[in-house]
């Protein structure tokens, strides 16, 4: 399925509430083991209703509660609005039980035909438009006008790559407004919980270095605020399937 910049960004934002959130990220599961109401599913716009949604379900694996994330030629995100400067670190645990497989094409994060991820954790930033290159800024303004949404100018995604090496940094093949770091890759062990801890502000400064003031020595003070945190999974381009889990996603001050 071909995705334009406007459609890609709108899919991430459709239905998101922009009310001022609490300082902490809400847990993925509530005290009864159900999905927290602070998180919500966001898929593609209605005109793409024929695209199946990826599934985000509360569950337990190896005696550990978490959010089960499944794809089947599908797309979806699990989203929480969160406004403020990036805390020191974002931490979470995840595991991939079934990597992307059984599709018509091989996954490839750098190609439109294979741009799928079985698991990803993304952070959106309120990046100022005057920092965005002219052509991309124009496209983004048009997309914002057409969608009626304040589409993000910068998104950092941490990806579990089923097919590529890790670690690796790159740019989404559909839009340079989304840049990624693959933390786990094709040789990472499956069916085992793995812990991650990232300095999101520093990762933003690294991935979007070309759009920050030259010679900035204190990137955290120069960086835009965070607007949204999300978990994603998609297999629509490759028509494949996958199963993974995420738990304990939280800011660490």
Buried (B, 14 or more C-beta within 10 A) or exposed (E): BEBEBBBBBBBBBBEBEEEEBEEEBBBBBEEEEEBBEBBBBBBBBEEBEEBBBBBBEBEEBEEEBBBBBBBBBBBBBBBBBBEEEBBBBBBBBBBBBBBBBEBEEBBBBEEEBBBBBBBBBBBBBBBEEEBBEEEBBEBBEEBBEEBEBEBBBBBBBBBBBBBBEBEBEBBBBBBBBBBBBBBBBEEBEEEEBBEBEBBBBBBBBBBBEEBBEEEEEEBBEEBBEBBBBBBBBBBBBBBBBBBBBBBBBBBEE
